[in-house]
């Protein structure tokens, strides 16, 4: 059912996708879908959770470096690769991820866990004396995630709707590297000897 929902929502959008369509595509009944997920919103939340569980698991496997700044760079590379590999996930997270729903703003627990992971890396970098500018760590996280999402969303719109954002995945990588370099120094400053 989740695979059918992902396919339909990525193709048509959440508002235009009915539970009947999802059930039909999944080869089950709408009553079974409602039994498992409670509602269309419950189905969407389950879809977000499954997607973020996979992405967070992959981020958790990035153990090549203890350096928080290098881990941020590795997360950018991983997310770019994952979004490039799966247009359905890209469309789901970029266009349906955080919208106002009937019960208010919808932010999945999996996304919150991702944000907390980024917050922890930025805090580690701050403790290590790696911040280039005196900006609140959560503000840095918001800039990094917002810029990443915005560039990916604009690039997707360029592919689908002739939006003026003709740049490559490599351009996104370079822009994110520039942002990371603007916020963090590459190596901690040695302690002063006064």
C-alpha positions in Angstrom: 0.0 0.0 0.0 2.8 2.4 0.8 4.5 1.8 -2.6 1.2 2.4 -4.4 0.6 5.6 -2.3 4.1 6.8 -3.0 3.7 6.3 -6.8 0.3 8.0 -7.0 1.1 10.9 -4.7 4.4 11.6 -6.5 2.6 11.5 -9.8 -0.7 13.3 -9.0 0.0 15.1 -5.7 -1.6 14.4 -2.3 -4.8 16.5 -2.8 -5.6 14.7 -6.1 -4.9 11.2 -4.8 -7.8 9.3 -3.2 -7.6 6.3 -0.9 -9.7 4.4 -3.4 -7.0 4.9 -6.1 -4.3 3.8 -3.7 -6.2 0.7 -2.7 -7.0 -0.2 -6.3 -3.3 0.2 -7.3 -2.2 -1.8 -4.3 -4.7 -4.6 -5.1 -6.6 -4.3 -1.9 -9.8 -2.7 -0.6 -10.2 0.8 0.6 -11.6 -0.6 3.9 -8.3 -2.5 4.4 -6.3 0.7 3.7 -8.4 2.6 6.3 -8.1 -0.2 8.7 -4.2 0.0 8.5 -3.8 3.7 8.3 -7.0 5.3 9.7 -7.3 7.9 7.0 -5.7 9.5 4.0 -3.6 11.7 6.3 -2.6 8.6 8.3 -1.4 6.9 5.1 0.6 10.0 4.2 2.2 10.1 7.6 3.1 6.4 7.3 4.6 7.1 4.0 6.7 9.9 5.4 7.8 7.8 8.3 8.9 4.9 6.0 10.8 7.3 3.7 12.5 9.1 6.6 13.3 5.8 8.4 15.2 4.7 5.2 17.0 8.1 4.9 17.9 8.3 8.6 19.2 4.8 8.5 21.5 5.7 5.6 22.7 8.8 7.4 23.4 6.7 10.5 25.6 4.5 8.4 27.9 7.4 7.5 30.7 6.5 9.9 33.7 7.4 7.8 34.6 10.5 9.9 34.2 11.8 13.5 34.6 15.3 12.1 31.1 16.9 12.3 31.8 19.2 9.3 32.9 16.3 7.2 29.8 14.4 8.3 27.6 17.4 7.1 29.3 17.3 3.7 28.7 13.5 3.6 25.0 14.0 4.4 24.7 16.5 1.6 26.3 14.0 -0.9 24.1 11.1 0.4 20.9 13.1 0.1 21.8 14.4 -3.3 22.4 10.8 -4.4 19.2 9.5 -2.9 17.1 12.2 -4.4 18.7 11.7 -7.8 18.0 8.0 -7.6 14.3 8.2 -6.7 12.1 10.8 -8.3 9.1 9.6 -6.3 10.8 10.2 -3.0 12.1 13.6 -4.3 8.6 14.7 -5.3 7.1 13.4 -2.0 9.5 15.2 0.3 9.9 18.4 -1.7 6.3 19.0 -2.6 4.3 17.2 0.1 6.7 17.1 3.0 5.6 20.1 5.1 2.3 21.5 4.2 -0.7 22.6 6.2 -3.1 19.7 6.5 -6.6 19.5 8.0 -5.1 19.0 11.5 -2.5 21.8 11.2 1.1 21.7 10.1 2.4 18.3 9.3 6.0 17.5 10.2 6.9 13.8 10.4 8.7 12.4 13.4 11.3 11.0 11.0 12.1 14.5 9.6 12.4 15.8 13.2 14.9 13.0 13.9 16.9 14.1 10.8 16.8 17.7 12.0 18.0 16.7 15.5 20.9 14.8 13.9 21.9 17.9 11.9 21.5 20.0 15.1 23.8 17.6 16.9 26.5 17.9 14.3 26.3 21.7 14.2 26.5 21.7 18.0 29.5 19.4 17.9 31.2 21.8 15.5 30.5 24.7 17.7 31.9 22.9 20.8 35.0 22.1 18.7 35.5 25.8 17.9 34.6 25.3 14.2 32.0 28.1 13.8 33.2 30.8 11.5 30.4 33.3 12.5 28.5 33.8 15.7 25.1 32.4 14.5 22.8 30.2 16.5 23.4 26.5 15.6 19.7 26.0 14.8 19.7 29.0 12.5 22.7 27.4 10.6 20.7 24.2 10.4 17.7 26.0 9.0 19.8 27.8 6.4 21.5 24.5 5.3 18.3 22.5 5.0 16.3 25.3 3.5 18.9 26.1 0.8 19.2 22.4 0.0 15.5 21.9 -0.3 15.0 25.1 -2.2 17.6 24.3 -4.8 16.3 20.7 -5.2 12.7 22.0 -5.5 13.6 24.6 -8.0 15.5 22.1 -10.1 12.5 19.8 -10.0 10.3 22.6 -11.1 12.7 23.4 -13.9 12.3 19.8 -15.1 8.5 19.8 -14.9 7.3 23.3 -15.4 10.0 25.3 -17.3 11.0 27.1 -14.1 14.2 29.1 -14.6 16.5 27.0 -12.5 18.7 25.2 -15.0 21.6 24.0 -12.9 23.0 20.6 -12.2 23.3 18.3 -9.2 27.0 19.3 -9.1 26.0 23.0 -8.9 23.9 22.1 -5.8 26.8 20.3 -4.3 29.1 23.3 -4.9 26.5 25.7 -3.5 26.1 23.6 -0.4 29.9 23.3 0.0 30.1 27.1 -0.2 27.5 27.4 2.6 29.2 24.9 4.8 32.5 26.8 4.2 30.8 30.1 5.1 29.7 28.7 8.4 32.5 26.4 9.5 36.3 26.5 9.5 38.0 23.4 8.2 40.1 22.8 11.2 39.8 24.0 14.8 41.9 27.0 15.8 44.8 26.1 18.1 44.4 27.4 21.6 46.1 30.8 22.1 49.1 31.0 24.4 48.9 34.3 26.2 
